Amino acid sequence: MRFYAALIGALLVRSAVAATGEPASLFERLETVPYVLVATVGECAALAEPRLSRCALRDVRVLRGVPPEPLPEVVEELVFSSDRPGLRRGEAALLLLGPLPAHSRFTAALGAGPFLTPSGGRAGCLPAQAAGAVERYLAALAQPAGSARDQARLDSLIAALSDAHTGDEAVQALAATEELNRKLDGPRAAALAAAMADRALPVERRRALLELAGTRRLERLRPALRAALSEPDLAPFARAALARFGEKVDRDAVRADLAAPAPAARIAAVHATAALPVGDRIPLLASAALRDADFGVRGEAIAALQRSGPPAVPALAQVLEDADSRVCYRAAEALAAVGDRPALDALARQFEGKSHTAQVAAVFALRRNASPAALEILGRVRKSTTDERLIKVLDAAAGVGEHEH
């Protein structure tokens, strides 16, 4: 489930970039990495300080680029003591390689070089069995820019969905594809629908494909989404995807999904409530926000209440009084985002003897709202309160330093 949540996150942001600046997925890295090799790992040596591993390669097959001759050693930077090398002697590997940065802090320890290093760290070291999917993708990239290249790229990604080593990365790459709805013609939509229906694929991957179809509004896949409703493991995710198309969903089915054992299924159910009438939606979301055992589900329910706008203000005001400070803060932020007078009044009521946590949440939510009405509430509270803790919070939110008092 953790992987599923991470994968769906990647789908939502599409071409997310890691903090290192490296492209997020294997197929994105393949678009820029200089060298792609299949090789057997030979002798390896380790340096304790700085921590790195350097390995020779043999039986090399080059899929992209022209590496220097003789072939440089491959260096892995092992930053943390818990890091384990991705390269192991005697193993066949698919390697995405680039030059060691000239500014690398390891240059002095390594000597003259040259050296290559895996692109994206251990993510650049894959089992050699991934080579088939990678070769297909590289062949597509080698075509002249245009529609033929776009279609060949899609074909290679759809084919990779069934690969144990690259299938999840292929979903991410599909999610990052621009104008996917336009490019997904009949035959390719049928191939993608077949992958969604393939019970041999990991269920998390199939769920991610359902999310992809809904998030990108892939109209040709709507029949496949309806078909997925017949599978209990997929039904909550299919309902959530269909809701994105504006299709009606069954209230009782969504209610049952909100009681599913898996948090990911309950989050999908939260998303599916968007297709319910507001009178049915808000009680279900309020119950999830107040009672679900998983904070992730509660946070998603609060966000859905926020999207429901002014009719959700009473429910958000109730959630604001929750004992969990994280939930309290989320509810305060949601009320500030709704921002109408009843929402601001709900925040203002927290200064009438409510918990300190709720008061702190209300202060920063009102400050973030920053409307004249919100700032008037804060000013009124600052003038009237004698609570020293609250005064400090109010001053901090206003940017007033302690030395001025």
C-alpha positions in Angstrom: 0.0 0.0 0.0 2.9 2.4 0.7 4.1 1.9 -2.9 0.6 2.5 -4.2 0.3 5.8 -2.3 3.7 6.9 -3.6 2.8 5.9 -7.1 -0.5 7.7 -7.1 1.4 10.7 -5.8 3.6 10.5 -8.8 0.6 10.3 -11.1 -0.9 13.4 -9.7 2.2 15.5 -10.0 3.2 13.7 -13.3 6.7 14.8 -14.0 7.8 15.3 -10.4 11.6 15.7 -10.0 13.5 14.3 -7.1 15.3 16.6 -4.7 18.6 15.7 -6.4 17.3 17.1 -9.7 17.3 13.7 -11.2 14.2 12.8 -13.3 11.7 10.8 -11.2 11.3 7.6 -13.2 13.4 5.2 -15.2 11.9 6.2 -18.5 12.4 9.9 -17.9 16.0 9.2 -17.1 16.4 7.2 -20.3 15.6 10.4 -22.3 18.8 12.1 -21.0 21.2 9.6 -19.6 24.4 9.4 -21.8 25.1 5.6 -21.5 23.0 2.6 -21.1 24.8 -0.8 -20.8 24.1 -4.4 -20.0 27.1 -5.9 -18.3 28.3 -8.4 -15.8 29.8 -6.9 -12.6 33.4 -7.8 -12.2 35.9 -7.1 -9.4 34.7 -4.5 -6.8 36.6 -2.5 -4.2 35.3 -0.5 -1.4 36.7 2.7 0.2 35.6 3.3 3.8 36.3 7.0 3.8 34.8 8.5 1.7 32.2 5.7 1.4 32.0 4.4 -2.1 32.3 1.3 -4.1 34.1 1.0 -7.5 33.5 -1.9 -9.8 34.9 -3.1 -13.1 32.5 -4.4 -15.8 32.8 -7.3 -18.3 30.7 -8.8 -21.0 29.4 -5.4 -21.9 26.6 -4.7 -24.4 26.0 -1.1 -25.1 22.4 0.0 -25.7 23.1 3.8 -25.8 26.2 6.0 -26.2 29.8 5.3 -26.8 31.6 4.8 -23.5 35.3 5.7 -23.3 37.9 3.1 -24.0 39.1 1.3 -22.0 35.7 1.1 -20.2 35.8 3.2 -17.0 35.1 1.7 -13.6 31.6 2.4 -12.2 31.6 4.3 -8.9 28.7 4.2 -6.5 28.5 6.9 -3.8 27.4 5.4 -0.5 26.4 8.4 1.5 24.9 6.7 4.5 26.3 3.9 6.6 23.2 1.9 5.9 23.6 2.2 2.1 24.3 -1.1 0.3 25.9 -1.1 -3.2 23.5 -1.7 -6.1 26.3 -3.6 -8.0 27.3 -7.0 -6.8 30.2 -9.1 -8.3 29.1 -11.7 -10.8 25.6 -10.3 -11.3 24.3 -9.2 -14.7 22.9 -5.7 -14.6 21.3 -3.0 -16.7 23.1 0.3 -16.0 22.1 3.9 -16.7 25.4 5.7 -16.4 26.8 9.2 -16.6 30.2 10.8 -15.8 31.2 11.4 -12.2 30.6 15.1 -11.6 33.9 17.1 -11.7 33.1 18.6 -8.4 32.5 15.2 -6.7 34.0 15.1 -3.2 35.2 11.6 -4.2 37.5 12.7 -7.0 40.6 13.0 -4.8 40.2 9.5 -3.4 39.6 7.9 -6.8 42.5 9.2 -8.8 42.6 10.2 -12.4 39.7 8.1 -13.8 37.7 8.5 -15.9 34.8 7.0 -14.0 31.1 6.5 -14.6 28.4 6.6 -12.0 24.7 5.3 -12.0 22.2 7.9 -12.9 19.9 8.4 -9.9 22.1 6.3 -7.6 20.8 2.8 -7.0 17.9 3.6 -9.3 20.4 3.5 -12.1 21.2 -0.2 -11.4 18.5 -2.6 -12.6 18.4 -6.4 -13.2 19.5 -7.3 -16.7 16.0 -8.7 -17.3 14.8 -5.2 -17.7 16.9 -4.7 -20.9 14.1 -5.8 -23.3 11.7 -3.0 -22.1 14.5 -0.5 -22.1 15.6 -1.4 -25.6 12.1 -0.9 -26.9 11.9 2.5 -25.3 15.3 3.5 -26.6 14.4 2.4 -30.1 11.3 4.6 -29.9 13.3 7.6 -28.8 15.7 7.1 -31.7 12.9 7.9 -34.2 12.6 11.4 -35.6 10.4 13.7 -33.5 6.8 13.6 -34.5 3.6 11.5 -34.2 5.4 8.2 -35.2 7.8 8.6 -32.4 5.0 9.5 -29.9 3.1 6.4 -30.9 6.2 4.2 -30.7 7.0 5.6 -27.3 3.4 4.8 -26.1 3.6 1.3 -27.5 6.9 0.6 -25.6 5.4 1.9 -22.3 2.2 -0.1 -22.7 4.3 -3.2 -23.5 6.5 -2.5 -20.4 3.4 -2.6 -18.1 3.7 -6.4 -17.9 7.4 -6.4 -17.1 8.2 -7.2 -13.5 11.1 -4.7 -13.4 9.8 -1.8 -15.3 6.0 -2.0 -15.1 5.5 0.5 -12.3 7.9 2.9 -13.9 5.9 2.6 -17.1 2.8 3.8 -15.3 4.7 6.8 -14.0 5.9 7.6 -17.5 2.4 7.3 -19.0 1.2 9.7 -16.3 3.9 12.2 -17.3 3.0 12.0 -21.0 1.7 15.3 -22.4 -1.6 15.2 -24.3 -2.1 11.5 -23.5 -5.8 11.6 -24.2 -5.2 12.8 -27.7 -2.4 10.4 -28.4 -4.2 7.4 -27.1 -5.9 6.1 -30.2 -8.2 3.1 -30.4 -5.6 0.3 -30.6 -3.5 1.7 -27.9 -6.5 2.4 -25.7 -7.5 -1.2 -26.2 -4.0 -2.4 -25.2 -4.0 -0.2 -22.1 -7.5 -1.5 -21.2 -6.2 -5.1 -21.5 -3.4 -4.3 -19.1 -6.0 -2.9 -16.6 -7.9 -6.1 -16.9 -4.9 -8.4 -16.6 -5.1 -10.2 -13.3 -1.5 -11.4 -13.7 -0.4 -7.8 -13.0 0.2 -6.7 -9.4 -3.1 -5.3 -8.1 -1.3 -2.0 -7.0 -0.2 -1.5 -10.6 -3.7 -2.1 -11.9 -5.1 0.4 -9.3 -2.6 3.0 -10.5 -3.7 2.5 -14.1 -7.3 3.1 -12.9 -6.2 6.3 -11.2 -4.3 7.3 -14.4 -7.4 6.8 -16.5 -9.5 9.0 -14.1 -6.9 11.7 -13.4 -6.1 12.2 -17.1 -9.8 11.8 -18.2 -8.9 9.0 -20.7 -12.3 8.8 -22.3 -11.5 5.6 -24.3 -10.9 3.8 -21.1 -14.2 4.6 -19.4 -15.7 1.1 -20.4 -12.6 -0.6 -18.8 -13.2 1.4 -15.6 -16.9 0.2 -15.5 -15.7 -3.3 -16.0 -13.3 -3.0 -13.1 -16.3 -2.4 -10.8 -16.9 -6.1 -10.8 -13.6 -6.8 -9.0 -13.7 -6.1 -5.3 -10.0 -5.2 -5.1 -10.4 -2.6 -7.8 -14.0 -1.4 -7.3 -13.2 1.5 -4.9 -10.5 2.8 -7.3 -12.8 2.4 -10.3 -15.5 4.4 -8.6 -13.1 7.1 -7.8 -11.9 7.3 -11.4 -15.4 7.3 -12.8 -16.3 10.1 -10.4 -13.7 12.2 -12.2 -15.7 11.8 -15.4 -18.8 13.1 -13.5 -20.5 9.7 -13.5 -22.9 8.9 -10.7 -21.7 6.5 -8.1 -23.7 4.4 -5.7 -23.9 6.0 -2.2 -24.1 2.7 -0.4 -21.2 1.3 -2.3 -19.1 4.4 -1.4 -20.2 4.0 2.2 -19.0 0.4 2.2 -15.7 1.5 0.6 -15.2 4.0 3.4 -15.2 1.0 5.8 -12.7 -1.1 3.7 -9.7 -2.5 5.5 -7.1 -0.8 3.3 -6.5 2.9 3.8 -5.8 3.3 0.1 -9.3 2.0 -0.7 -10.8 4.4 1.8 -8.9 7.3 0.3 -10.3 6.3 -3.1 -13.8 6.3 -1.6 -13.2 9.8 -0.3 -12.4 10.9 -3.9 -15.5 9.1 -5.2 -17.8 11.1 -2.9 -17.2 14.0 -5.3 -19.9 12.4 -7.6 -22.5 12.3 -4.8 -25.0 15.1 -4.1 -23.7 17.4 -1.5 -26.3 16.3 1.0 -25.0 12.7 0.8 -21.4 13.7 0.5 -20.8 15.8 3.5 -22.0 13.4 6.2 -19.8 10.6 4.7 -16.8 12.9 4.6 -17.4 14.3 8.1 -17.5 10.8 9.5 -14.3 9.9 7.8 -12.6 13.1 8.9 -13.6 12.5 12.5 -13.4 8.7 13.0 -11.1 7.1 10.5 -8.1 5.4 12.1 -5.7 6.5 9.4 -4.5 10.1 9.4 -4.0 10.0 5.6 -7.7 9.2 5.1 -8.7 11.9 7.6 -6.6 14.5 5.8 -8.1 13.5 2.4 -11.6 13.8 3.8 -10.9 17.3 5.2 -9.5 18.3 1.8 -12.7 17.0 0.2 -14.8 18.9 2.7 -12.9 22.0 1.7 -13.6 21.4 -1.9 -17.3 21.1 -1.1 -17.3 24.8 0.0 -19.7 26.7 2.3 -22.1 23.7 2.8 -19.2 21.9 4.6 -18.5 24.6 7.1 -20.5 23.1 10.0 -18.7 19.7 9.5 -15.3 21.4 9.3 -16.1 23.3 12.5 -16.8 20.0 14.2 -13.6 18.5 12.9 -11.7 21.6 14.2 -12.4 20.4 17.8 -10.7 17.1 17.2 -8.1 16.1 19.8 -5.5 15.2 17.1 -3.6 18.4 16.5 -2.8 17.4 12.9 -6.5 17.0 12.2 -7.2 20.3 14.0 -4.7 22.2 11.9 -6.0 20.7 8.6 -9.5 21.7 9.5 -8.5 25.2 10.4 -6.7 25.6 7.1 -9.7 24.2 5.2 -12.1 26.7 6.9 -9.7 29.6 6.1 -9.6 28.4 2.5 -13.4 28.4 2.3 -13.2 31.9 3.7 -16.8 33.0 3.8 -18.2 34.7 6.9 -19.5 31.4 8.6 -16.1 29.8 8.1 -14.3 32.7 9.7 -16.8 32.8 12.5 -16.1 29.1 13.1 -12.5 30.0 13.5 -13.3 32.9 15.7 -15.3 30.7 18.1 -12.1 28.9 19.0 -11.1 31.8 21.1 -14.1 31.3 23.4 -12.5 28.9 25.8 -11.6 26.2 23.3 -8.4 24.2 23.4 -5.1 25.9 23.0 -4.3 23.7 20.0 -7.5 24.8 18.3 -6.7 28.4 19.1 -3.2 28.2 17.6 -4.6 26.6 14.5 -7.2 29.3 14.2 -4.6 32.1 14.6 -2.4 30.9 11.7 -5.4 29.9 9.5 -6.9 33.4 9.9 -3.5 35.0 9.3 -3.1 32.9 6.1 -6.6 34.0 5.0 -5.5 37.6 5.5 -8.8 39.1 4.4 -10.0 42.3 6.2 -12.6 40.2 8.1 -9.9 37.6 9.2 -7.5 40.3 10.3 -10.2 42.1 12.2 -10.9 38.9 14.2 -7.2 38.6 15.1 -7.0 42.2 16.1 -10.0 42.0 18.3 -8.7 38.8 20.0 -5.3 40.4 20.6 -6.9 43.4 22.3 -9.2 41.4 24.5 -7.2 38.3 25.6 -5.1 38.0 28.8 -3.8 34.6 27.9 0.0 35.0 27.7 0.4 31.9 25.6 -2.2 33.1 23.1 -0.6 36.5 23.0 2.7 35.0 22.0 1.1 33.1 19.2 -0.8 36.1 17.9 2.3 38.2 17.9 4.3 35.5 16.2 1.7 35.1 13.5 1.7 38.9 13.0 5.5 38.9 12.8 6.0 40.9 16.0 9.2 40.2 17.8 9.3 39.6 21.6 11.8 42.4 22.0 9.1 44.9 21.1 7.0 44.0 24.2 
